[in-house]
Amino acid sequence: MYRNASFNLHRSEPSFVVPYSPVVTNLERSFVIRVRDGKTEWIDVRNGISMKDKVEIFGDLNEGDPMVLKANDEIKDGQTIIPKKM
């Protein structure tokens, strides 16, 4: 027998729900790559609830911060890039 349940979760700090592709996890850390003034910034994040195709993350991010959608650790912190317009 299976039941569906809904939970109303309150977070003490803001979180974001993103696809898995912007989140990079290596042996040292988990981070996303934010783009600010044409330079990349590695922003450490903690994972929250994992969903089918998305994950909740916590970190020093603000709504509207542009991120690299398909991130990897070959994109170095402080690297100059030209963001693609969507």
N, C-alpha and C positions, 0 to 999 in steps of 0.2 A: 504494500500500500504506500502511496506517495501523497504528500500534501504540498500545496504551494503556500508560501508565507511571505508577507511583506513586512519590512522593517523600516521604521523612520529613524534614520541615523543622524545625529547631530555631531558636527565636527567642531572642535575647539580652535582649529586653524583652517584657513582656506585650502581647498584642494581643487585639482583640475582632472578632468577625464579626457584622456588622449588615446589615439591609436597606439599600438605597441611600437611602431616603427620609429618614432622620435626618441624613444628611451633606449639608451645604450647602457649595457651592463657588462663590465669586464671584471677581472680578478680584484681590482682595487676599489671600484666604486660604481654607482649607478647615476646617470646624469642625462640631461637633455642639452641640446646646443641651441642657445638663444642667439639671435643676430641683433646687434646693436651698433649703429653707425658704421655698417659695413664690415664689422669684425665679429668673429664668433666668440661666444662665452660658454664655457662648460658650467652648467648649473646643477649641483648635486640635488638629487631627488630621492625620496623614499616612496616605495610602492604602497598603495592601499589595496582596495578591493579590485580583484581581477575579474573581468567579464569576458564574454566570448571573443570580442574583437577590440576591446579597449581596456585600459588600466587607469586606476585613480593614482595620481601622484601628488606628493607634497614637496614643496621647495620654495625657493626665493623667486617666485614668478608672479607676474601680474597679468590680468586679463588683457588680451590683445598683444602680448609679447610675441614677436615673430620667432618661430623655431624652425630648425631644419627638419623636414618631414621624414626623410630617410637618413637618419644619422648613423654614424659609426665612429670609432675612435681613431680613424685615419684623418678625420677632420680635426685639426689641432686647435686648441684654445688660442685665441688671438689671431687666427688666420683671417686674411681679407677675403671676402666673398661678395659676389653681386647677387642679391636676392632676386628670385624669379617672381615676376608679378603674376598674381592669380586672378 
